[in-house]
Amino acid sequence: MDAPGNNGLNGTATEEAPQASQDHKSLKYSLLGPSLLKAGQDAVDQRKVSEIIYEVSKGSKFFNHEENRDKVLTEKIKQIVAHKERLERLDLSAETRRVDDYIAELESSRDLTQIVVHIDCDAFFAAVEELDRPELREKPMAVGKGVLTTCNYVARKYGCRSGMAAFVAKRLCPDLIVIPQNYEKYTAKAREIRAILAEYDPCFESASIDEAYLNITAFCDENRMDPQEAVQQMRARILEETKISVSAGIAPNAKLAKVASNKNKPNGQYFIPNDREAVMDFVKDLPVRKINGIGRVFERQLNSIGIHTCGDIYPQRAYLSQLFGDKAYRFLIQCYLGLGRTKIQPAEEHERKSVGTESTFAEMSDPAALRAKLRWTAEELEKDLARAQVKGRTLVLKVKLHTFEVLTRQTVPPKAVHLAQDLYNYALPMLAKLEKEIPNFRLRLLGLRCTHLVSTKKVGLTEFFGITTRKASPNPTPVEDPGSADIQLNDDNENSEPFITSEQPSRDISPKPIDNDLDDRIPPNPADANLAQDSHEPSKPDFWDCPICNRPQAADDRTFNAHVDSCLSRQAIFDVLRESGEDSTNNNSPNPNESRSAQRKASSSSPVVAATRKRKLGAKGTSEDHDPRQRKLFFT
């Protein structure tokens, strides 16, 4: 049997193929799929593969959907080219200087001190299956059902790849053996591999079930090992202990390591030295499609303005922001410089934006079957939310029609949801509405996703306030009374206020102008004085740092809560005084005393102020006893 890269399967193309190829050149390239650059396909004639995919899928719903997408993209590219032609007639020297300044800024922050490794298992699902069935190693084999999730390297020689429809792969390779997925088996094997990775970087980052990023800088320093030697040792251990081969990329950052791991697949590694010149030489001729984050659509757009490699980005730098937006422009400049992140951390520490699950299936139209699938999806999402310890304020329903059109609908429940029954109840009306709106409603994918997440972790007092505990010294020093100290704002700590969940209601209190010539000091809170005295007691060996004023306080719940309340009130008062003081400074009233008198009279009628005044009466029960230096706050 001949692979497409040699001489077979040419008879499938009709006599009209040359003309069709000319008319649908971009469509044929798009039909090759997102996994075009997967390892093991370098010797495959992709032109012949695209012809076969084109012929076997022509007239299908998938083909019609892709054809429409291609027309939309082609029209958009025409607009991009026309826009660039208009820009070429303008003076863009200022924009060029702005980009050059950004490049200089990035160069000054280039970090070449870290050693980042990207580990990628070779045809992972297929390799795990081959452990149980060794006879498949020399035969074309793939894992999947309607769509392939992976292929072994024998099947890749025929153009088969992940993400390809099984019937198309069968046409490319009639002898292809397709095995259904067994995720329990793959997850168990992944745990074995991760246990080894943790020995080289305990904080390694799992990118997927068969990919991981590691920072081995500390490991190499502690063991006085060369990075290539350390990675070679790691890969050998994984192969020996798990019987799975992995490939690796070693580079100064994660972006380059990801590209490098695909260079010497399977069972190989590639090293990019921590040197600026070596990095620039590597990316100069690197096709932009090989950069993680640039797919088929963006690749075509870049190609239309003459950008095929990372080295082509610099000559076009003045047009990038105007044509693709500021975010894409910054991303491309970083690609040109070979820059990427060096911070590697566990996936659990990344801020989760959403949690979702979806599944693809054969076309389904029966309402009862769709509801059963929706309930199953809700139950799976509940498990995922429980593992992530979050619940969602927004619920999103995603469906793919039999025409391959993808639709999403979302709703905002009155409370954050995480239980399967609630997820199902709020998703069902959205599904029912789509059934009414769309004739001949048939689905091939259904998913649910929660966004605007709220943590469900149980937090103690110290975690809630961000409190750090410190041991009392043998000779403890008195705790300074924050009430008698001058209040200062620290911009560095503007985000250090106690955590408040989004479920708590927010209140907006707008202050009115206040007197400007009174004493700026705020009387000390008696509770704070008592708190300071309590902190000297030998029975209180520990102190908690107040998250507001950062001063140590006695490690007692009641007194600490009282102090935090006092600090919060004092800071709010200070903010009011500062803002109102600025307003009073700008007041050009000819008689300031009259102005202040009018303010006092106007405010005295406020019920809020009256109530506040009653609460402020001293032990003698008269308002005449109150300190004349005390500021008056007026709230609406």
LINKAVEN-V186228 format. One record per pair of residues at least 12 apart in sequence whose ideal C-beta (glycine too) atoms are under 7 Angstrom apart, sorted by the first residue. I is the first residue (numbers start at 1). GAP is how many residues later the second one is. Records with the same first field share a line. If there is no record, write none. Layout:
BEGIN
I: GAP  GAP
END
This chain:
BEGIN
1: 174
3: 41  154  155
4: 40  41  44  45  48  154  155  168
5: 38  39  40  152
9: 39  43
12: 40  43
13: 38  42
17: 34
21: 30
24: 30
26: 44  48  274
27: 39  40  43
28: 22  26
29: 21
30: 36  40  266
31: 19  22  23  26  35
32: 14  17  18  21
33: 128  130  131
34: 129  261  262
35: 126  127  128
37: 252  253
38: 118  123  124
39: 223  226  227
40: 113  116  225
41: 115  118  120
43: 114
44: 113  115
49: 110  123
52: 119  120
53: 115
56: 112  115
57: 111
61: 341  342  343
62: 342
65: 338  339  340
73: 224  227
77: 223  224  227
80: 221  224  225  243
81: 223  224
83: 240
84: 221  235  239
87: 232  235
92: 226
95: 223
96: 221  222
99: 218  219  234
102: 231
103: 230  234
106: 227  228  231  233
107: 230
110: 166  229
111: 231
112: 140  162  163  164
114: 101  103  138  228
115: 100  101  102  105  112  135
116: 97  99  135  136  137  138  141  226  228
117: 97  99  114  131  132  133  140
118: 95  130  131  136  139  140  143
119: 78  92  93  95  127  129
120: 90  91  126  127  141
121: 89  123  125
122: 123  124  125  143  144  145
123: 27  28  29  30
124: 26  62  86
125: 18  24  25  56  61
126: 15  16  17  24  25  26
127: 117
128: 57  58  61
129: 14  50
130: 22
131: 112
136: 41
138: 16
139: 15  38
140: 14  15  18  20  33  35  36  37
141: 14  36  38
142: 13  18  27  34  36
143: 36  38
144: 22  34  37
145: 21  35
146: 19  20  214  216
147: 16  18  19  213
148: 12  14  15  16  18  21
149: 13  32
150: 12
153: 113
155: 18  21
158: 14  15
159: 13
160: 12  13  16
166: 12
186: 23
187: 22
189: 53  55
190: 19  20
192: 49  50
193: 45  49  51
194: 12
196: 38  41  42  45
197: 15  17
200: 14  16  19  30  34
201: 13  14  15  18  143
203: 141  142  143
204: 140
205: 139  140  141  142
206: 141
213: 41  44  131
214: 130
215: 129
216: 14
227: 23  44
228: 22  43
231: 17  19  38
232: 37
235: 13  34
245: 21  22
247: 14  17  18  19  20  21  22
248: 13  21
249: 12  14  21
250: 19  21  22
251: 21
252: 20  22  27
253: 86  87  88  89
254: 86  87  90
255: 37  85
256: 16  23  26  82  84
258: 34
259: 27  31  32
260: 12
279: 59
280: 58
282: 56
283: 27  53  55
284: 25  26  27
285: 24  26
286: 23  24
287: 21  22
288: 14  19  20  21  22
291: 44
293: 38
305: 14  18
310: 25  26
313: 19  20  22  23
314: 22
317: 16
320: 12
352: 36  38  101
353: 98
354: 95  96  97
355: 29  30  33  35  37  94  95  98
356: 25  91  92  93  94
357: 20  23  24  27  90  91
358: 40  87  88  89
359: 18  87
360: 84  85
361: 83
363: 39  79  81
364: 78  79
365: 76  77
367: 68
370: 61  73
373: 73
374: 50  53  54  57  72
375: 49
377: 69  70  71
378: 42  45  46  49  70
379: 41
381: 42  67  69
382: 36  37  38  41
385: 33  65
389: 66  67  68
390: 63  64  65  66
391: 25  26  27  59  63  65
392: 24  25  58  59  60  61
393: 19  23  59  61
394: 16  18  56  57  58
395: 15  16  18  22  28  31  32  53  55
396: 12  14  52  53  55
397: 12  30  33  34  51
398: 49  51
399: 35  44  46  47
400: 43  44  45
401: 41  42
402: 40  42
407: 27
409: 21  25
411: 15  19
413: 13
416: 38  87
418: 38
423: 25
427: 21
454: 47  48  49
461: 96
464: 34  35
465: 33  82  99
466: 30  32  81
467: 77  78  80
468: 77
469: 73  75  86
470: 72  73  75  82
471: 70  71
472: 69  70  71
476: 60
478: 54  58
479: 53  56  72  73  74
480: 71
481: 43  47  48  51
482: 46  67  69  85
483: 39  40  41  42  45  87
484: 40
487: 83  87
496: 51
498: 49
509: 126
510: 126
511: 65  68  69  122  123  124
512: 91  122  124
513: 67  70  71  86
514: 63  66  117  118  119  120
515: 81  116  117
516: 65  68  69
518: 111  113
519: 110
522: 48  51
523: 104  107
525: 41
527: 35  36  39
528: 35  38
531: 22  23  28  31  32
534: 20  25
535: 18  19
540: 14  15  16
542: 13
543: 12
544: 16
546: 17  18  21
548: 16  19  20  23
549: 18
573: 60
576: 57
577: 54
603: 31
606: 28
608: 27
609: 25
END
